Amino acid sequence: MDVFHSEAFSSSIKELMDEHHVPGFSIAIVHNGKVASAGYGYADVESSKPCTADTLFDIASSSKSLTAAAVALLIDDDEKYPEVQYEAIMSRLLPDDFLMPSTEYTESVTVEDILSHRSGMPRHDDSYMGPHAAHPDDARSVTRNLRNLPVAAPLRVKYLYCNMMYTAAAYLVEAKTQQTFSSFLEERFFQPLDMKSTSVQPARARAKGLADRMATGYCWNEEKSTYKGFPPPDCPEGEGAGSIITSANDFIKWAKALLYHEGPINKKVYEGLVRLRSLANPDAQDLEPFTSPIIYAAGIEVYYYRGYTVVGHDGMISGFTSLFFFLPQLGFGAVMMGNALGAEHVANAVRRKLFSAILKVPEEELAKNVSSDKKGDNKEDDGTEDKEKEDDEVQPQVTPLSAYVGKYWNPGYHTITVQIKDEKLFIDATDRSFRSTITFDHVSDQTKYTARLCSIYEDGDELLKAEFVFGGGRAIRLGIDYQDILNELIWFEFMPEEKA
């Protein structure tokens, strides 16, 4: 594709990177079997290490395509795993481990349901514990904890994106093959496709001697006009949902295998992965011109643009963004990676440029009625403005903060500890997979609060409702609105010291 090698194409990527504060960006394309790739900017700002097509990134949820494909290989192997089918009930495949919060769900949720985000279970991302916890989670413990978490919708009624269900899928692979998820992917995908630079978890990449090629993740501080850098985190509790470390040059081999049904991807496996299952945007809101709503298949999203099928997935985690897609009818595919969340907007703009070239549609026509990619520079409406108005009318904190301090427990979200920091109630949740802190601002009645959840990586905060219940002169329950889709708080019970 001539446009890929043009100076104008390179210049536009560099301009987009500057506009959206993306230090490094890597891209690879495949067209009619031929691959081209390039890297821009820096893998590490401090050392000025250049970003190339061999730089390694955490691709976050783009990893889900490999997880679904791993399950699809089991489904394709009727001799070894005849019981593993898309329609198979998960609790029958994992009878001791996969239980949902009610018998109705336990006896009904299938492999296909967990791979297409229609199990009724919401994210609950703050429920699982990372490597920094006293008792870290793994794929099995995350799967076993599903029974303790409330669902948010009837089965197969609503698309609800759920990372934990992909971790359960990874555990299914482990349980059936008696291999670690990492070794299964190595044996069945990475080695056959010559993806020598691809690993599950940063620790595995370092063990392969690839540490020098890993990009540093960054977030941009608007006030200070500086980058905050951090290494990609190890998240063994998130395997299956994310945590694949790879490069553009390596991951294009995976996109190419899907596109052309190469290596382990035969026609049956491919058809199972792209079968349309869950409508992610049933209201068809904010669609780009000539574009259908996205339909989730299995670890892969499918939509239609000007009559062409577009298949792919994206991924975002603090400091890293990825996007891959391909158009089967045209034999074209691309993968893109960046070391900042702003790379989402760079990748989407570059995707439109590639569409323009491959479909021979003027880019100006593609951009008609499409809202600017600058929209990512501003937070979506999260109630902050209303909260600031409320702050003018909030009641003063009168009850001593010591009456709230202590350990609280919820069976699904485990133990949290309320302490005092800078004269406010505070929770250190950096032992969670999504490492964060929570600071409480009093609103009213000495019981109602706004909880400011702050990632240790990103600037800004997420505002959550919180409420304490008193008994015997002290707080005995704490509710936090971790999942607004539930329309109810997640309640934690106070643990007296002798029980804590």
Secondary structure, 3 states (H helix, E strand, C coil): CHHHHCHHHHHHHHHHHHHCCCCEEEEEEEECCEEEEEEEEEEECCCCEECCCCCEEECHHHHHHHHHHHHHHHHHCCCCCCCCCCCCEHHHHCCCCCCCCCHHHHCCCEHHHHHCCCCCCCCCHHHCECCCCCCCCCHHHHHHHHHHCCCCCCCCCCCCCCHHHHHHHHHHHHHHHCCCHHHHHHHHHHCCCCCCCCEECHHHHHHCCCHHHECCEEEEECCCCEEEEECCCCCHHHECCECEEECHHHHHHHHHHHHHCCCCCCHHHHHHHHCCCEECCCCCCCCCCCECCCEECCCCEEEEECCEEEEEEEEEECCEEEEEEEEHHHCEEEEEEECECCHHHHHHHHHHHHHHHHHCCCHHHHCCCCCCHHHHHCCCCCCHHHHHHHHCCCCCCCCCHHHCCEEEEECCCEEEEEEEECCEEEEEECCECCCEEEEEEEEECCCEEEEEEEECCCCCCEEEEEEEEEECCEEEEEEECCCHHHCCCEEEEEECCCCC
